[in-house]
Amino acid sequence: MTEQYNFLDQITAYSSCANACEQCASVCLQEGDAAHYRCIELCRDCADLCRLTATLMLRNSPYVAVASQLCRVACLACAEECIQHASQHCQECARTCQVCAEEPLPESA
């Protein structure tokens, strides 16, 4: 079995988080509410970092541990922002980000 299968749960969590963040950012943009500007920024950054981290895991990259730590920081920041907004998509994004942030971090290579 190859190493990337050891990361299957994390890859799934990161992918789900990226999708939730993209959805949240898209809906917030369509709503056009300036109060959601920070939410959109954080969602976009979080989605990008989650996708990158999942890809690095699939490659068994030596940068997985560092990327995972940065991803956790982004997920926590995004969750903290999104939880402040009452909309369903923000609440779902916050929940998904929190789940992602709670995934165990891989050890450094």
Helices and strands as residue ranges (DSSP letters): G 3-7, H 8-31, G 34-36, H 37-59, H 64-82, H 88-101
